[in-house]
Amino acid sequence: MSKAGAALARRSRTPSAEVERELLAAAEAVLVRDGPGGLTVRAVAAEAGVAPMGLYSRLGGKDGLVDALLIEGFDRLRAAIDAGDEPDLAARLYNCGLRYRIFALGNRHLHAIMFQDAIPRGRESAKVGEHAIAAFGALVRTVELAAAAGVLAAPDAVEAARQIWSAVHGAVASELRGLVPTPDPEATYHSIIKTIISGLAPGPVALPRWNWRCDEPSGRIRSRSG
């Protein structure tokens, strides 16, 4: 029996969800190593140690593979947005904006297929759309809490979230493409977040002091002085 055949036989006895997680991990490894152009069924199958037919049967081919990566990306984004539990709602909103940049820098490979059409697709997936909406919903909830606390004057939380999203996404997308003409993109981004919140606030708002930075390309946070 071939190596791929043996691996496929072993996976046939493995719970379906675990097999799909292994295939997703293999797909992400290929995407990071070879870029969007290298993401093929054959390459992912080889990375996972299975026959290409095994991937087709589990995920339905390349479209299903890309859908799984997109869902993973939007779930990570939602988790990043939802990670804050600061009692100060101004600080929570501020850090929520910063975590979007951290997500993007730490997941450039996923950000590219989520928002830059790095892998053109012939159809839209309703399931992917549900996860994308859930990620945006996490931002809406943060805005609602900030508005209820008087941090923002936002009678329409969804519209305010759209404005915030448009600004932070545009800033991050420009940075990822090397289009930010500033010696310190991170400092510029912090200023953008403060400008957004101040613009939506009913009056002066106290925002946290910037005392940490984001390591590239990992997206990890470190002390600003470290």
C-alpha positions in Angstrom: 0.0 0.0 0.0 1.3 3.5 -0.9 2.1 6.1 1.8 -0.9 8.1 0.7 -3.1 5.0 0.7 -2.0 4.0 4.2 -2.6 7.6 5.5 -6.1 7.6 3.9 -6.9 4.2 5.5 -5.8 5.5 8.9 -7.9 8.7 8.4 -10.9 6.6 7.5 -10.9 5.4 11.1 -10.4 8.9 12.4 -13.4 11.1 13.4 -14.4 13.3 10.5 -13.9 16.6 12.3 -10.3 15.7 13.2 -9.5 14.7 9.6 -10.9 18.0 8.3 -8.8 19.9 10.9 -5.7 18.0 9.6 -6.6 18.9 6.0 -7.2 22.6 7.0 -3.8 22.7 8.8 -2.1 21.2 5.7 -3.9 23.8 3.5 -2.7 26.7 5.7 0.8 25.4 5.6 0.8 25.3 1.8 -0.7 28.8 1.7 2.0 30.2 4.0 4.8 28.4 2.2 3.8 28.7 -1.5 1.3 31.6 -1.5 -2.2 31.7 -3.0 -0.9 30.4 -6.4 0.5 27.3 -4.8 -2.8 26.3 -3.1 -3.9 23.3 -5.2 -5.7 20.1 -4.2 -2.6 18.1 -5.2 -0.2 20.2 -3.0 -2.5 20.1 0.0 -3.1 16.4 -0.4 0.7 15.8 -0.5 1.2 18.0 2.6 -1.5 16.0 4.5 -0.2 12.7 3.2 -3.5 11.7 1.6 -4.6 10.9 -1.9 -6.2 13.9 -3.7 -9.5 12.0 -3.8 -9.5 12.0 0.0 -9.6 15.8 -0.1 -12.3 15.9 -2.7 -14.5 13.5 -0.6 -14.0 15.5 2.6 -14.1 19.1 1.4 -15.3 18.9 -2.2 -12.2 20.1 -4.0 -10.5 23.4 -4.1 -13.6 25.6 -3.6 -14.4 23.7 -0.4 -10.7 24.0 0.6 -10.8 27.8 0.1 -14.1 28.0 1.9 -12.6 26.2 4.9 -9.7 28.6 5.0 -12.0 31.6 4.8 -14.1 30.4 7.6 -11.0 29.8 9.7 -9.9 33.3 8.9 -13.2 35.0 9.9 -13.4 32.9 13.0 -10.0 34.0 14.1 -10.9 37.6 13.3 -14.1 37.3 15.4 -12.1 35.8 18.3 -9.6 38.7 18.1 -12.4 41.3 18.2 -14.2 39.5 21.0 -11.0 39.0 23.1 -11.3 42.2 25.1 -12.9 42.3 28.5 -11.7 45.7 29.7 -14.2 47.3 32.1 -13.3 50.7 30.6 -15.4 50.6 27.4 -13.2 53.3 25.8 -10.2 51.2 26.3 -12.0 48.1 25.1 -13.0 49.8 21.8 -9.5 51.2 21.4 -7.9 47.8 21.9 -10.5 46.2 19.6 -9.3 48.4 16.8 -5.7 47.5 17.6 -6.4 43.8 17.6 -7.6 44.0 14.0 -4.2 45.1 12.9 -2.6 42.4 15.0 -4.8 39.8 13.4 -3.9 41.0 9.9 -0.2 41.1 10.5 -0.2 37.7 12.2 -2.4 36.1 9.5 -1.3 37.8 6.3 -1.9 34.7 4.3 -5.6 34.5 5.4 -6.1 38.2 5.2 -5.1 38.1 1.6 -7.7 35.6 0.6 -10.4 37.2 2.8 -10.1 40.7 1.7 -7.7 41.0 -1.3 -9.2 38.4 -3.6 -5.9 36.6 -3.7 -7.6 33.5 -4.8 -10.4 34.5 -7.4 -13.5 32.4 -6.8 -16.4 31.8 -9.2 -19.1 31.6 -6.5 -20.0 33.0 -3.1 -20.5 30.7 -0.2 -23.4 31.3 2.1 -21.6 29.5 5.0 -18.5 31.8 4.6 -20.9 34.8 4.5 -22.4 33.7 7.8 -18.9 33.6 9.5 -18.0 37.0 8.0 -21.2 38.5 9.3 -20.5 37.0 12.7 -17.0 38.7 12.8 -18.6 42.0 12.0 -21.3 41.4 14.6 -18.6 41.2 17.2 -17.5 44.7 16.4 -21.2 45.9 16.4 -21.6 44.4 20.0 -18.5 46.3 21.1 -19.8 49.5 19.6 -23.2 49.0 21.3 -21.5 48.6 24.7 -19.4 51.7 24.1 -22.5 53.7 23.1 -24.4 52.4 26.2 -21.5 53.6 28.4 -21.5 57.0 26.8 -18.2 56.6 25.1 -19.7 57.0 21.6 -22.7 59.0 20.3 -23.9 56.2 18.1 -27.7 55.8 17.9 -27.1 53.4 15.0 -24.5 50.9 16.2 -24.3 49.1 12.9 -23.6 52.3 10.9 -21.0 53.4 13.5 -19.4 49.9 13.2 -19.3 50.3 9.4 -17.5 53.6 9.7 -15.0 52.1 12.1 -14.5 49.0 10.0 -14.0 51.1 6.8 -11.3 53.2 8.4 -9.3 50.5 10.2 -9.6 48.1 7.3 -8.4 50.7 4.8 -5.5 51.6 7.0 -4.4 48.0 7.5 -4.9 47.0 3.9 -2.7 50.0 2.8 0.0 49.0 5.3 0.0 45.4 4.1 0.6 46.7 0.6 3.4 49.0 1.6 1.4 52.1 0.9 1.6 53.9 4.2 4.1 56.8 3.8 5.1 57.1 7.4 8.3 56.0 9.2 6.2 54.2 11.9 3.0 52.6 10.6 2.1 51.4 14.0 2.2 54.8 15.6 0.2 56.2 12.7 -2.4 53.4 13.2 -2.7 54.2 16.9 -3.4 57.8 15.9 -6.1 56.7 13.4 -7.9 54.7 16.1 -7.8 57.7 18.5 -9.2 60.0 15.7 -12.0 57.6 14.9 -13.1 57.2 18.5 -12.8 61.0 19.2 -14.8 61.7 16.1 -17.7 59.4 17.3 -17.5 60.5 20.9 -20.1 62.9 22.4 -17.2 64.9 24.0 -13.6 64.5 25.1 -12.7 60.9 25.8 -9.8 59.5 27.8 -8.0 56.7 25.8 -5.3 54.4 27.2 -1.7 55.3 26.8 0.1 53.4 24.1 2.5 51.1 25.9 2.8 48.1 23.7 3.7 47.2 20.1 2.9 44.4 17.7 5.8 42.2 16.6 5.9 41.5 12.9 5.2 39.2 11.2 3.9 37.1 14.1 1.4 39.6 15.4 2.4 39.1 19.0 2.2 41.9 21.4 5.3 43.1 23.3 6.0 46.0 25.6 6.7 49.3 23.8 9.9 49.7 25.8 10.9 46.0 25.3 
